[in-house]
Amino acid sequence: MTENATLSIAVVSGKGGVGKTNIALNLAYALYRAKQRVLLMDCDLGLANLDVLLGIAPKVSIEQVMLGEANFADAVVGIEPGGFSLLPASSGVEALEGAASSLRSSFLKQLNAVARQYDYLILDVGAGITEAVQAFASKAAMRIVIVTPEPTSITDAYALIKVLLTQQGIRDFHILVNQAESAREEKAAFTRLAAACDKFLGIKPGLLGGIRYDPAMIQAVRRQEPLLKSSPASPAGKDLVAAAVKLHKLKGTIAADPDEPLHTADEQPAAHG
């Protein structure tokens, strides 16, 4: 991978309510604080939340871009000076969830042209195994799966990984355990998911880290700002920074095309281990 290549990352989860959007936002902010240029894209079409978490009201969304009513340059919202931007989506636009599943080549080419201006393109993808989720996850160079220690979260994360493997040919995943109350609980959740993937799917996901349960995260949501902006020294804040540091170290090991941050071809990216 060349030094200036944009790393595209799909942040996904098997079920909702695991803190996926909050983590996507704070990982993006952590990378921005580390002098990286970051474009954060809300890919949860129909149920957008990033604009709410940031306390902004965008005038243009990616739905309008998909419909040909606006271009990407109009949709990009500058959040912080120096390279932290948002591509917002809209809420209540159910029809576009299905329309986005194909991710037409023209749409991806426009997005790639914008994304090349950044070091990272972080996709906050909707929860579950819908066609749109699979489309966004398969186009990115890297996937981070958010889970909590709850059995239902682990089960649904396994189902998502299985679908992405069998339907999209994806074999590389990085797990981030959220809301763990201890290092032991974090390890147990990851071990359970990784063991199932190894035994039944023949793949071995990596562990990106864990984010401790922290009331400061709830307070940051109510203030409509990233946790790392309001409480960077909180337990969850420190964990998010550690995860971002590990993510940045991984960047050099993941194949990324400097001219095509998101894959536009039908074939899937090669596994990265």
Secondary structure as GFF3:
##gff-version 3
##sequence-region A 1 273
A	DSSP	beta_strand	7	12	.	.	.	ID=ss1
A	DSSP	alpha_helix	20	33	.	.	.	ID=ss2
A	DSSP	beta_strand	38	43	.	.	.	ID=ss3
A	DSSP	alpha_helix	50	54	.	.	.	ID=ss4
A	DSSP	alpha_helix	62	66	.	.	.	ID=ss5
A	DSSP	alpha_helix	72	75	.	.	.	ID=ss6
A	DSSP	beta_strand	77	80	.	.	.	ID=ss7
A	DSSP	beta_strand	84	87	.	.	.	ID=ss8
A	DSSP	alpha_helix	94	99	.	.	.	ID=ss9
A	DSSP	three_ten_helix	100	102	.	.	.	ID=ss10
A	DSSP	alpha_helix	105	115	.	.	.	ID=ss11
A	DSSP	beta_strand	120	125	.	.	.	ID=ss12
A	DSSP	alpha_helix	131	139	.	.	.	ID=ss13
A	DSSP	beta_strand	142	147	.	.	.	ID=ss14
A	DSSP	alpha_helix	151	168	.	.	.	ID=ss15
A	DSSP	beta_strand	174	180	.	.	.	ID=ss16
A	DSSP	alpha_helix	183	196	.	.	.	ID=ss17
A	DSSP	pi_helix	197	201	.	.	.	ID=ss18
A	DSSP	beta_strand	206	212	.	.	.	ID=ss19
A	DSSP	alpha_helix	215	223	.	.	.	ID=ss20
A	DSSP	alpha_helix	227	230	.	.	.	ID=ss21
A	DSSP	alpha_helix	235	251	.	.	.	ID=ss22
###
